[in-house]
Amino acid sequence: MVNEIDEIAKEKGTPRSQVMEKMLRDWLLKSRKRAIEKDIEAYYLSLTEKEKKEDREWTKIAAESINRTWDD
């Protein structure tokens, strides 16, 4: 692992610590994104049929509103 990091640092001309910082930052962002996506999925899976119907209706209203706004 260290050799690979050293190789990346050499290719980019940056210090190893900077490469590690970027890798950790990228990993944290991806990890947070996955957690948010998981929460969103859990939310939608938990909806009742009535709530799903209401969500579809709001989606339709929003789409129509956007279309009217963009067509103006």
mmCIF file of the N, C-alpha and C atoms, coordinates in Angstrom:
data_MODEL
# 
_entry.id   MODEL 
# 
loop_
_atom_site.group_PDB 
_atom_site.id 
_atom_site.type_symbol 
_atom_site.label_atom_id 
_atom_site.label_alt_id 
_atom_site.label_comp_id 
_atom_site.label_asym_id 
_atom_site.label_entity_id 
_atom_site.label_seq_id 
_atom_site.pdbx_PDB_ins_code 
_atom_site.Cartn_x 
_atom_site.Cartn_y 
_atom_site.Cartn_z 
_atom_site.occupancy 
_atom_site.B_iso_or_equiv 
_atom_site.pdbx_formal_charge 
_atom_site.auth_seq_id 
_atom_site.auth_comp_id 
_atom_site.auth_asym_id 
_atom_site.auth_atom_id 
_atom_site.pdbx_PDB_model_num 
ATOM 1   N N  . MET A 1 1  ? 0.832   -1.182 0.000   1.00 0.00 ? 1  MET A N  1 
ATOM 2   C CA . MET A 1 1  ? 0.000   0.000  0.000   1.00 0.00 ? 1  MET A CA 1 
ATOM 3   C C  . MET A 1 1  ? 0.880   1.251  0.000   1.00 0.00 ? 1  MET A C  1 
ATOM 4   N N  . VAL A 1 2  ? 1.885   1.253  0.847   1.00 0.00 ? 2  VAL A N  1 
ATOM 5   C CA . VAL A 1 2  ? 2.770   2.411  0.935   1.00 0.00 ? 2  VAL A CA 1 
ATOM 6   C C  . VAL A 1 2  ? 3.469   2.650  -0.396  1.00 0.00 ? 2  VAL A C  1 
ATOM 7   N N  . ASN A 1 3  ? 3.895   1.568  -1.047  1.00 0.00 ? 3  ASN A N  1 
ATOM 8   C CA . ASN A 1 3  ? 4.563   1.710  -2.346  1.00 0.00 ? 3  ASN A CA 1 
ATOM 9   C C  . ASN A 1 3  ? 3.636   2.335  -3.379  1.00 0.00 ? 3  ASN A C  1 
ATOM 10  N N  . GLU A 1 4  ? 2.381   1.920  -3.374  1.00 0.00 ? 4  GLU A N  1 
ATOM 11  C CA . GLU A 1 4  ? 1.424   2.493  -4.318  1.00 0.00 ? 4  GLU A CA 1 
ATOM 12  C C  . GLU A 1 4  ? 1.201   3.975  -4.044  1.00 0.00 ? 4  GLU A C  1 
ATOM 13  N N  . ILE A 1 5  ? 1.087   4.326  -2.788  1.00 0.00 ? 5  ILE A N  1 
ATOM 14  C CA . ILE A 1 5  ? 0.905   5.734  -2.419  1.00 0.00 ? 5  ILE A CA 1 
ATOM 15  C C  . ILE A 1 5  ? 2.131   6.540  -2.824  1.00 0.00 ? 5  ILE A C  1 
ATOM 16  N N  . ASP A 1 6  ? 3.305   5.988  -2.593  1.00 0.00 ? 6  ASP A N  1 
ATOM 17  C CA . ASP A 1 6  ? 4.537   6.674  -3.003  1.00 0.00 ? 6  ASP A CA 1 
ATOM 18  C C  . ASP A 1 6  ? 4.580   6.864  -4.517  1.00 0.00 ? 6  ASP A C  1 
ATOM 19  N N  . GLU A 1 7  ? 4.129   5.871  -5.258  1.00 0.00 ? 7  GLU A N  1 
ATOM 20  C CA . GLU A 1 7  ? 4.109   5.956  -6.717  1.00 0.00 ? 7  GLU A CA 1 
ATOM 21  C C  . GLU A 1 7  ? 3.152   7.056  -7.183  1.00 0.00 ? 7  GLU A C  1 
ATOM 22  N N  . ILE A 1 8  ? 1.970   7.115  -6.568  1.00 0.00 ? 8  ILE A N  1 
ATOM 23  C CA . ILE A 1 8  ? 0.997   8.165  -6.916  1.00 0.00 ? 8  ILE A CA 1 
ATOM 24  C C  . ILE A 1 8  ? 1.574   9.532  -6.596  1.00 0.00 ? 8  ILE A C  1 
ATOM 25  N N  . ALA A 1 9  ? 2.197   9.663  -5.436  1.00 0.00 ? 9  ALA A N  1 
ATOM 26  C CA . ALA A 1 9  ? 2.793   10.936 -5.029  1.00 0.00 ? 9  ALA A CA 1 
ATOM 27  C C  . ALA A 1 9  ? 3.878   11.357 -6.011  1.00 0.00 ? 9  ALA A C  1 
ATOM 28  N N  . LYS A 1 10 ? 4.676   10.409 -6.440  1.00 0.00 ? 10 LYS A N  1 
ATOM 29  C CA . LYS A 1 10 ? 5.754   10.700 -7.391  1.00 0.00 ? 10 LYS A CA 1 
ATOM 30  C C  . LYS A 1 10 ? 5.178   11.147 -8.728  1.00 0.00 ? 10 LYS A C  1 
ATOM 31  N N  . GLU A 1 11 ? 4.152   10.429 -9.216  1.00 0.00 ? 11 GLU A N  1 
ATOM 32  C CA . GLU A 1 11 ? 3.519   10.778 -10.491 1.00 0.00 ? 11 GLU A CA 1 
ATOM 33  C C  . GLU A 1 11 ? 2.917   12.181 -10.447 1.00 0.00 ? 11 GLU A C  1 
ATOM 34  N N  . LYS A 1 12 ? 2.304   12.532 -9.331  1.00 0.00 ? 12 LYS A N  1 
ATOM 35  C CA . LYS A 1 12 ? 1.638   13.831 -9.195  1.00 0.00 ? 12 LYS A CA 1 
ATOM 36  C C  . LYS A 1 12 ? 2.584   14.933 -8.738  1.00 0.00 ? 12 LYS A C  1 
ATOM 37  N N  . GLY A 1 13 ? 3.743   14.543 -8.259  1.00 0.00 ? 13 GLY A N  1 
ATOM 38  C CA . GLY A 1 13 ? 4.697   15.523 -7.758  1.00 0.00 ? 13 GLY A CA 1 
ATOM 39  C C  . GLY A 1 13 ? 4.226   16.192 -6.471  1.00 0.00 ? 13 GLY A C  1 
ATOM 40  N N  . THR A 1 14 ? 3.524   15.416 -5.651  1.00 0.00 ? 14 THR A N  1 
ATOM 41  C CA . THR A 1 14 ? 3.015   15.948 -4.387  1.00 0.00 ? 14 THR A CA 1 
ATOM 42  C C  . THR A 1 14 ? 3.522   15.081 -3.229  1.00 0.00 ? 14 THR A C  1 
ATOM 43  N N  . PRO A 1 15 ? 3.550   15.640 -2.031  1.00 0.00 ? 15 PRO A N  1 
ATOM 44  C CA . PRO A 1 15 ? 3.977   14.850 -0.873  1.00 0.00 ? 15 PRO A CA 1 
ATOM 45  C C  . PRO A 1 15 ? 3.002   13.710 -0.565  1.00 0.00 ? 15 PRO A C  1 
ATOM 46  N N  . ARG A 1 16 ? 3.529   12.676 0.025   1.00 0.00 ? 16 ARG A N  1 
ATOM 47  C CA . ARG A 1 16 ? 2.721   11.515 0.404   1.00 0.00 ? 16 ARG A CA 1 
ATOM 48  C C  . ARG A 1 16 ? 1.555   11.927 1.298   1.00 0.00 ? 16 ARG A C  1 
ATOM 49  N N  . SER A 1 17 ? 1.801   12.841 2.228   1.00 0.00 ? 17 SER A N  1 
ATOM 50  C CA . SER A 1 17 ? 0.739   13.256 3.154   1.00 0.00 ? 17 SER A CA 1 
ATOM 51  C C  . SER A 1 17 ? -0.417  13.908 2.400   1.00 0.00 ? 17 SER A C  1 
ATOM 52  N N  . GLN A 1 18 ? -0.104  14.650 1.348   1.00 0.00 ? 18 GLN A N  1 
ATOM 53  C CA . GLN A 1 18 ? -1.159  15.292 0.558   1.00 0.00 ? 18 GLN A CA 1 
ATOM 54  C C  . GLN A 1 18 ? -1.974  14.237 -0.200  1.00 0.00 ? 18 GLN A C  1 
ATOM 55  N N  . VAL A 1 19 ? -1.296  13.228 -0.723  1.00 0.00 ? 19 VAL A N  1 
ATOM 56  C CA . VAL A 1 19 ? -2.001  12.141 -1.408  1.00 0.00 ? 19 VAL A CA 1 
ATOM 57  C C  . VAL A 1 19 ? -2.918  11.422 -0.421  1.00 0.00 ? 19 VAL A C  1 
ATOM 58  N N  . MET A 1 20 ? -2.413  11.139 0.772   1.00 0.00 ? 20 MET A N  1 
ATOM 59  C CA . MET A 1 20 ? -3.208  10.455 1.789   1.00 0.00 ? 20 MET A CA 1 
ATOM 60  C C  . MET A 1 20 ? -4.407  11.301 2.204   1.00 0.00 ? 20 MET A C  1 
ATOM 61  N N  . GLU A 1 21 ? -4.198  12.612 2.359   1.00 0.00 ? 21 GLU A N  1 
ATOM 62  C CA . GLU A 1 21 ? -5.287  13.498 2.751   1.00 0.00 ? 21 GLU A CA 1 
ATOM 63  C C  . GLU A 1 21 ? -6.397  13.477 1.699   1.00 0.00 ? 21 GLU A C  1 
ATOM 64  N N  . LYS A 1 22 ? -6.019  13.538 0.422   1.00 0.00 ? 22 LYS A N  1 
ATOM 65  C CA . LYS A 1 22 ? -7.015  13.502 -0.651  1.00 0.00 ? 22 LYS A CA 1 
ATOM 66  C C  . LYS A 1 22 ? -7.752  12.169 -0.673  1.00 0.00 ? 22 LYS A C  1 
ATOM 67  N N  . MET A 1 23 ? -7.021  11.079 -0.493  1.00 0.00 ? 23 MET A N  1 
ATOM 68  C CA . MET A 1 23 ? -7.649  9.757  -0.486  1.00 0.00 ? 23 MET A CA 1 
ATOM 69  C C  . MET A 1 23 ? -8.650  9.637  0.663   1.00 0.00 ? 23 MET A C  1 
ATOM 70  N N  . LEU A 1 24 ? -8.272  10.114 1.831   1.00 0.00 ? 24 LEU A N  1 
ATOM 71  C CA . LEU A 1 24 ? -9.166  10.055 2.985   1.00 0.00 ? 24 LEU A CA 1 
ATOM 72  C C  . LEU A 1 24 ? -10.386 10.953 2.790   1.00 0.00 ? 24 LEU A C  1 
ATOM 73  N N  . ARG A 1 25 ? -10.168 12.138 2.222   1.00 0.00 ? 25 ARG A N  1 
ATOM 74  C CA . ARG A 1 25 ? -11.280 13.061 1.965   1.00 0.00 ? 25 ARG A CA 1 
ATOM 75  C C  . ARG A 1 25 ? -12.269 12.421 0.979   1.00 0.00 ? 25 ARG A C  1 
ATOM 76  N N  . ASP A 1 26 ? -11.725 11.833 -0.100  1.00 0.00 ? 26 ASP A N  1 
ATOM 77  C CA . ASP A 1 26 ? -12.587 11.170 -1.089  1.00 0.00 ? 26 ASP A CA 1 
ATOM 78  C C  . ASP A 1 26 ? -13.364 10.019 -0.457  1.00 0.00 ? 26 ASP A C  1 
ATOM 79  N N  . TRP A 1 27 ? -12.683 9.237  0.380   1.00 0.00 ? 27 TRP A N  1 
ATOM 80  C CA . TRP A 1 27 ? -13.343 8.110  1.032   1.00 0.00 ? 27 TRP A CA 1 
ATOM 81  C C  . TRP A 1 27 ? -14.466 8.597  1.952   1.00 0.00 ? 27 TRP A C  1 
ATOM 82  N N  . LEU A 1 28 ? -14.189 9.658  2.711   1.00 0.00 ? 28 LEU A N  1 
ATOM 83  C CA . LEU A 1 28 ? -15.212 10.193 3.615   1.00 0.00 ? 28 LEU A CA 1 
ATOM 84  C C  . LEU A 1 28 ? -16.427 10.712 2.844   1.00 0.00 ? 28 LEU A C  1 
ATOM 85  N N  . LEU A 1 29 ? -16.185 11.429 1.754   1.00 0.00 ? 29 LEU A N  1 
ATOM 86  C CA . LEU A 1 29 ? -17.295 11.941 0.946   1.00 0.00 ? 29 LEU A CA 1 
ATOM 87  C C  . LEU A 1 29 ? -18.134 10.800 0.375   1.00 0.00 ? 29 LEU A C  1 
ATOM 88  N N  . LYS A 1 30 ? -17.471 9.775  -0.152  1.00 0.00 ? 30 LYS A N  1 
ATOM 89  C CA . LYS A 1 30 ? -18.198 8.624  -0.696  1.00 0.00 ? 30 LYS A CA 1 
ATOM 90  C C  . LYS A 1 30 ? -18.966 7.896  0.396   1.00 0.00 ? 30 LYS A C  1 
ATOM 91  N N  . SER A 1 31 ? -18.356 7.781  1.563   1.00 0.00 ? 31 SER A N  1 
ATOM 92  C CA . SER A 1 31 ? -19.007 7.109  2.685   1.00 0.00 ? 31 SER A CA 1 
ATOM 93  C C  . SER A 1 31 ? -20.253 7.874  3.121   1.00 0.00 ? 31 SER A C  1 
ATOM 94  N N  . ARG A 1 32 ? -20.141 9.192  3.208   1.00 0.00 ? 32 ARG A N  1 
ATOM 95  C CA . ARG A 1 32 ? -21.300 10.018 3.585   1.00 0.00 ? 32 ARG A CA 1 
ATOM 96  C C  . ARG A 1 32 ? -22.401 9.932  2.529   1.00 0.00 ? 32 ARG A C  1 
ATOM 97  N N  . LYS A 1 33 ? -22.000 9.953  1.258   1.00 0.00 ? 33 LYS A N  1 
ATOM 98  C CA . LYS A 1 33 ? -22.973 9.857  0.171   1.00 0.00 ? 33 LYS A CA 1 
ATOM 99  C C  . LYS A 1 33 ? -23.724 8.524  0.246   1.00 0.00 ? 33 LYS A C  1 
ATOM 100 N N  . ARG A 1 34 ? -22.991 7.428  0.462   1.00 0.00 ? 34 ARG A N  1 
ATOM 101 C CA . ARG A 1 34 ? -23.642 6.117  0.584   1.00 0.00 ? 34 ARG A CA 1 
ATOM 102 C C  . ARG A 1 34 ? -24.614 6.082  1.755   1.00 0.00 ? 34 ARG A C  1 
ATOM 103 N N  . ALA A 1 35 ? -24.241 6.701  2.875   1.00 0.00 ? 35 ALA A N  1 
ATOM 104 C CA . ALA A 1 35 ? -25.117 6.733  4.054   1.00 0.00 ? 35 ALA A CA 1 
ATOM 105 C C  . ALA A 1 35 ? -26.393 7.509  3.748   1.00 0.00 ? 35 ALA A C  1 
ATOM 106 N N  . ILE A 1 36 ? -26.264 8.636  3.062   1.00 0.00 ? 36 ILE A N  1 
ATOM 107 C CA . ILE A 1 36 ? -27.442 9.432  2.694   1.00 0.00 ? 36 ILE A CA 1 
ATOM 108 C C  . ILE A 1 36 ? -28.332 8.648  1.735   1.00 0.00 ? 36 ILE A C  1 
ATOM 109 N N  . GLU A 1 37 ? -27.718 8.008  0.735   1.00 0.00 ? 37 GLU A N  1 
ATOM 110 C CA . GLU A 1 37 ? -28.501 7.212  -0.219  1.00 0.00 ? 37 GLU A CA 1 
ATOM 111 C C  . GLU A 1 37 ? -29.231 6.068  0.484   1.00 0.00 ? 37 GLU A C  1 
ATOM 112 N N  . LYS A 1 38 ? -28.567 5.454  1.452   1.00 0.00 ? 38 LYS A N  1 
ATOM 113 C CA . LYS A 1 38 ? -29.183 4.366  2.215   1.00 0.00 ? 38 LYS A CA 1 
ATOM 114 C C  . LYS A 1 38 ? -30.380 4.886  3.017   1.00 0.00 ? 38 LYS A C  1 
ATOM 115 N N  . ASP A 1 39 ? -30.226 6.060  3.635   1.00 0.00 ? 39 ASP A N  1 
ATOM 116 C CA . ASP A 1 39 ? -31.325 6.669  4.401   1.00 0.00 ? 39 ASP A CA 1 
ATOM 117 C C  . ASP A 1 39 ? -32.502 7.021  3.496   1.00 0.00 ? 39 ASP A C  1 
ATOM 118 N N  . ILE A 1 40 ? -32.204 7.559  2.315   1.00 0.00 ? 40 ILE A N  1 
ATOM 119 C CA . ILE A 1 40 ? -33.269 7.912  1.364   1.00 0.00 ? 40 ILE A CA 1 
ATOM 120 C C  . ILE A 1 40 ? -34.013 6.658  0.924   1.00 0.00 ? 40 ILE A C  1 
ATOM 121 N N  . GLU A 1 41 ? -33.262 5.611  0.606   1.00 0.00 ? 41 GLU A N  1 
ATOM 122 C CA . GLU A 1 41 ? -33.891 4.352  0.199   1.00 0.00 ? 41 GLU A CA 1 
ATOM 123 C C  . GLU A 1 41 ? -34.772 3.803  1.317   1.00 0.00 ? 41 GLU A C  1 
ATOM 124 N N  . ALA A 1 42 ? -34.277 3.823  2.541   1.00 0.00 ? 42 ALA A N  1 
ATOM 125 C CA . ALA A 1 42 ? -35.056 3.325  3.677   1.00 0.00 ? 42 ALA A CA 1 
ATOM 126 C C  . ALA A 1 42 ? -36.335 4.133  3.848   1.00 0.00 ? 42 ALA A C  1 
ATOM 127 N N  . TYR A 1 43 ? -36.228 5.452  3.648   1.00 0.00 ? 43 TYR A N  1 
ATOM 128 C CA . TYR A 1 43 ? -37.410 6.313  3.768   1.00 0.00 ? 43 TYR A CA 1 
ATOM 129 C C  . TYR A 1 43 ? -38.466 5.905  2.743   1.00 0.00 ? 43 TYR A C  1 
ATOM 130 N N  . TYR A 1 44 ? -38.066 5.811  1.489   1.00 0.00 ? 44 TYR A N  1 
ATOM 131 C CA . TYR A 1 44 ? -39.047 5.490  0.452   1.00 0.00 ? 44 TYR A CA 1 
ATOM 132 C C  . TYR A 1 44 ? -39.612 4.077  0.607   1.00 0.00 ? 44 TYR A C  1 
ATOM 133 N N  . LEU A 1 45 ? -38.805 3.156  1.087   1.00 0.00 ? 45 LEU A N  1 
ATOM 134 C CA . LEU A 1 45 ? -39.306 1.796  1.309   1.00 0.00 ? 45 LEU A CA 1 
ATOM 135 C C  . LEU A 1 45 ? -40.287 1.740  2.477   1.00 0.00 ? 45 LEU A C  1 
ATOM 136 N N  . SER A 1 46 ? -40.199 2.717  3.367   1.00 0.00 ? 46 SER A N  1 
ATOM 137 C CA . SER A 1 46 ? -41.074 2.719  4.545   1.00 0.00 ? 46 SER A CA 1 
ATOM 138 C C  . SER A 1 46 ? -42.433 3.376  4.279   1.00 0.00 ? 46 SER A C  1 
ATOM 139 N N  . LEU A 1 47 ? -42.591 4.010  3.128   1.00 0.00 ? 47 LEU A N  1 
ATOM 140 C CA . LEU A 1 47 ? -43.841 4.714  2.843   1.00 0.00 ? 47 LEU A CA 1 
ATOM 141 C C  . LEU A 1 47 ? -45.018 3.758  2.695   1.00 0.00 ? 47 LEU A C  1 
ATOM 142 N N  . THR A 1 48 ? -46.149 4.192  3.180   1.00 0.00 ? 48 THR A N  1 
ATOM 143 C CA . THR A 1 48 ? -47.381 3.438  2.968   1.00 0.00 ? 48 THR A CA 1 
ATOM 144 C C  . THR A 1 48 ? -47.868 3.693  1.543   1.00 0.00 ? 48 THR A C  1 
ATOM 145 N N  . GLU A 1 49 ? -48.831 2.912  1.086   1.00 0.00 ? 49 GLU A N  1 
ATOM 146 C CA . GLU A 1 49 ? -49.376 3.120  -0.260  1.00 0.00 ? 49 GLU A CA 1 
ATOM 147 C C  . GLU A 1 49 ? -49.984 4.513  -0.392  1.00 0.00 ? 49 GLU A C  1 
ATOM 148 N N  . LYS A 1 50 ? -50.648 4.969  0.663   1.00 0.00 ? 50 LYS A N  1 
ATOM 149 C CA . LYS A 1 50 ? -51.241 6.306  0.644   1.00 0.00 ? 50 LYS A CA 1 
ATOM 150 C C  . LYS A 1 50 ? -50.154 7.375  0.488   1.00 0.00 ? 50 LYS A C  1 
ATOM 151 N N  . GLU A 1 51 ? -49.063 7.218  1.224   1.00 0.00 ? 51 GLU A N  1 
ATOM 152 C CA . GLU A 1 51 ? -47.961 8.170  1.137   1.00 0.00 ? 51 GLU A CA 1 
ATOM 153 C C  . GLU A 1 51 ? -47.284 8.130  -0.234  1.00 0.00 ? 51 GLU A C  1 
ATOM 154 N N  . LYS A 1 52 ? -47.165 6.932  -0.804  1.00 0.00 ? 52 LYS A N  1 
ATOM 155 C CA . LYS A 1 52 ? -46.578 6.802  -2.143  1.00 0.00 ? 52 LYS A CA 1 
ATOM 156 C C  . LYS A 1 52 ? -47.447 7.508  -3.179  1.00 0.00 ? 52 LYS A C  1 
ATOM 157 N N  . LYS A 1 53 ? -48.766 7.366  -3.041  1.00 0.00 ? 53 LYS A N  1 
ATOM 158 C CA . LYS A 1 53 ? -49.686 8.025  -3.960  1.00 0.00 ? 53 LYS A CA 1 
ATOM 159 C C  . LYS A 1 53 ? -49.545 9.541  -3.842  1.00 0.00 ? 53 LYS A C  1 
ATOM 160 N N  . GLU A 1 54 ? -49.491 10.031 -2.612  1.00 0.00 ? 54 GLU A N  1 
ATOM 161 C CA . GLU A 1 54 ? -49.335 11.469 -2.388  1.00 0.00 ? 54 GLU A CA 1 
ATOM 162 C C  . GLU A 1 54 ? -48.013 11.967 -2.967  1.00 0.00 ? 54 GLU A C  1 
ATOM 163 N N  . ASP A 1 55 ? -46.942 11.190 -2.818  1.00 0.00 ? 55 ASP A N  1 
ATOM 164 C CA . ASP A 1 55 ? -45.643 11.554 -3.361  1.00 0.00 ? 55 ASP A CA 1 
ATOM 165 C C  . ASP A 1 55 ? -45.700 11.652 -4.885  1.00 0.00 ? 55 ASP A C  1 
ATOM 166 N N  . ARG A 1 56 ? -46.368 10.691 -5.523  1.00 0.00 ? 56 ARG A N  1 
ATOM 167 C CA . ARG A 1 56 ? -46.517 10.730 -6.987  1.00 0.00 ? 56 ARG A CA 1 
ATOM 168 C C  . ARG A 1 56 ? -47.286 11.969 -7.424  1.00 0.00 ? 56 ARG A C  1 
ATOM 169 N N  . GLU A 1 57 ? -48.324 12.325 -6.665  1.00 0.00 ? 57 GLU A N  1 
ATOM 170 C CA . GLU A 1 57 ? -49.117 13.510 -6.996  1.00 0.00 ? 57 GLU A CA 1 
ATOM 171 C C  . GLU A 1 57 ? -48.276 14.782 -6.883  1.00 0.00 ? 57 GLU A C  1 
ATOM 172 N N  . TRP A 1 58 ? -47.480 14.890 -5.825  1.00 0.00 ? 58 TRP A N  1 
ATOM 173 C CA . TRP A 1 58 ? -46.616 16.054 -5.658  1.00 0.00 ? 58 TRP A CA 1 
ATOM 174 C C  . TRP A 1 58 ? -45.558 16.104 -6.757  1.00 0.00 ? 58 TRP A C  1 
ATOM 175 N N  . THR A 1 59 ? -45.046 14.956 -7.146  1.00 0.00 ? 59 THR A N  1 
ATOM 176 C CA . THR A 1 59 ? -44.055 14.896 -8.224  1.00 0.00 ? 59 THR A CA 1 
ATOM 177 C C  . THR A 1 59 ? -44.665 15.406 -9.522  1.00 0.00 ? 59 THR A C  1 
ATOM 178 N N  . LYS A 1 60 ? -45.895 14.991 -9.806  1.00 0.00 ? 60 LYS A N  1 
ATOM 179 C CA . LYS A 1 60 ? -46.589 15.439 -11.010 1.00 0.00 ? 60 LYS A CA 1 
ATOM 180 C C  . LYS A 1 60 ? -46.800 16.951 -10.980 1.00 0.00 ? 60 LYS A C  1 
ATOM 181 N N  . ILE A 1 61 ? -47.238 17.475 -9.844  1.00 0.00 ? 61 ILE A N  1 
ATOM 182 C CA . ILE A 1 61 ? -47.459 18.919 -9.702  1.00 0.00 ? 61 ILE A CA 1 
ATOM 183 C C  . ILE A 1 61 ? -46.145 19.680 -9.912  1.00 0.00 ? 61 ILE A C  1 
ATOM 184 N N  . ALA A 1 62 ? -45.078 19.191 -9.311  1.00 0.00 ? 62 ALA A N  1 
ATOM 185 C CA . ALA A 1 62 ? -43.780 19.856 -9.441  1.00 0.00 ? 62 ALA A CA 1 
ATOM 186 C C  . ALA A 1 62 ? -43.296 19.832 -10.888 1.00 0.00 ? 62 ALA A C  1 
ATOM 187 N N  . ALA A 1 63 ? -43.470 18.698 -11.565 1.00 0.00 ? 63 ALA A N  1 
ATOM 188 C CA . ALA A 1 63 ? -43.036 18.591 -12.960 1.00 0.00 ? 63 ALA A CA 1 
ATOM 189 C C  . ALA A 1 63 ? -43.825 19.549 -13.846 1.00 0.00 ? 63 ALA A C  1 
ATOM 190 N N  . GLU A 1 64 ? -45.122 19.629 -13.625 1.00 0.00 ? 64 GLU A N  1 
ATOM 191 C CA . GLU A 1 64 ? -45.950 20.550 -14.406 1.00 0.00 ? 64 GLU A CA 1 
ATOM 192 C C  . GLU A 1 64 ? -45.531 21.998 -14.157 1.00 0.00 ? 64 GLU A C  1 
ATOM 193 N N  . SER A 1 65 ? -45.241 22.320 -12.912 1.00 0.00 ? 65 SER A N  1 
ATOM 194 C CA . SER A 1 65 ? -44.812 23.671 -12.554 1.00 0.00 ? 65 SER A CA 1 
ATOM 195 C C  . SER A 1 65 ? -43.487 24.014 -13.235 1.00 0.00 ? 65 SER A C  1 
ATOM 196 N N  . ILE A 1 66 ? -42.568 23.078 -13.230 1.00 0.00 ? 66 ILE A N  1 
ATOM 197 C CA . ILE A 1 66 ? -41.268 23.311 -13.882 1.00 0.00 ? 66 ILE A CA 1 
ATOM 198 C C  . ILE A 1 66 ? -41.463 23.511 -15.374 1.00 0.00 ? 66 ILE A C  1 
ATOM 199 N N  . ASN A 1 67 ? -42.283 22.684 -15.975 1.00 0.00 ? 67 ASN A N  1 
ATOM 200 C CA . ASN A 1 67 ? -42.526 22.812 -17.413 1.00 0.00 ? 67 ASN A CA 1 
ATOM 201 C C  . ASN A 1 67 ? -43.115 24.173 -17.757 1.00 0.00 ? 67 ASN A C  1 
ATOM 202 N N  . ARG A 1 68 ? -44.064 24.644 -16.948 1.00 0.00 ? 68 ARG A N  1 
ATOM 203 C CA . ARG A 1 68 ? -44.662 25.959 -17.191 1.00 0.00 ? 68 ARG A CA 1 
ATOM 204 C C  . ARG A 1 68 ? -43.616 27.068 -17.025 1.00 0.00 ? 68 ARG A C  1 
ATOM 205 N N  . THR A 1 69 ? -42.774 26.924 -16.022 1.00 0.00 ? 69 THR A N  1 
ATOM 206 C CA . THR A 1 69 ? -41.739 27.933 -15.757 1.00 0.00 ? 69 THR A CA 1 
ATOM 207 C C  . THR A 1 69 ? -40.741 27.987 -16.904 1.00 0.00 ? 69 THR A C  1 
ATOM 208 N N  . TRP A 1 70 ? -40.319 26.831 -17.383 1.00 0.00 ? 70 TRP A N  1 
ATOM 209 C CA . TRP A 1 70 ? -39.304 26.770 -18.439 1.00 0.00 ? 70 TRP A CA 1 
ATOM 210 C C  . TRP A 1 70 ? -39.881 27.164 -19.797 1.00 0.00 ? 70 TRP A C  1 
ATOM 211 N N  . ASP A 1 71 ? -41.175 26.953 -19.981 1.00 0.00 ? 71 ASP A N  1 
ATOM 212 C CA . ASP A 1 71 ? -41.793 27.294 -21.257 1.00 0.00 ? 71 ASP A CA 1 
ATOM 213 C C  . ASP A 1 71 ? -42.036 28.797 -21.391 1.00 0.00 ? 71 ASP A C  1 
ATOM 214 N N  . ASP A 1 72 ? -42.042 29.512 -20.258 1.00 0.00 ? 72 ASP A N  1 
ATOM 215 C CA . ASP A 1 72 ? -42.294 30.965 -20.291 1.00 0.00 ? 72 ASP A CA 1 
ATOM 216 C C  . ASP A 1 72 ? -41.146 31.720 -20.877 1.00 0.00 ? 72 ASP A C  1 
# 
